[in-house]
Amino acid sequence: MTSLWMFIALLIGAFFASFCATFGGRRRDTVEYLETDAYVTTTSVPVR
């Protein structure tokens, strides 16, 4: 009976680890759009 519970616990742990790895990889690979003042054409300092 103990080996059955150990098998179930390891199986659940494997699924949880796989889910976390997938979620973390997608979070790492997302593209973040940042506001930049790279194309300011005036000579004055932009006010934020």
Secondary structure, DSSP 4 states (H G I P E B T S, - for coil): -HHHHHHHHHHHHHHHHHHHHHHHHHHHT--------TT--SSSPPP-
